[in-house]
Amino acid sequence: MFDARFEAILRSVAEITEDLVITSEQNLRNELGVDSLKLMDLIVNLESEYSIELSDDVSANVATVEELWLAVSREAG
């Protein structure tokens, strides 16, 4: 599962209210309303928070919360 920093950034960028439970399987675009601009903002915020650099493939290939978290955690070590 993802950590609190990741969840806070996701909630802020995607404008997800606190009453909605975020799960690993949720689709970023279809279920959480993360369009391409929000995804880029999300990636920039995550890179800054975790002091990492995500590959361009991440924005093209991640579909779920879990896939994004795995990309972040892989780079963060």
Secondary structure, 3 states (H helix, E strand, C coil): CCCHHHHHHHHHHHCCCCCCCCCCCCECCCCCCCCHHHHHHHHHHHHHHHCCCCCHHHHHHCCEHHHHHHHHHHHHC
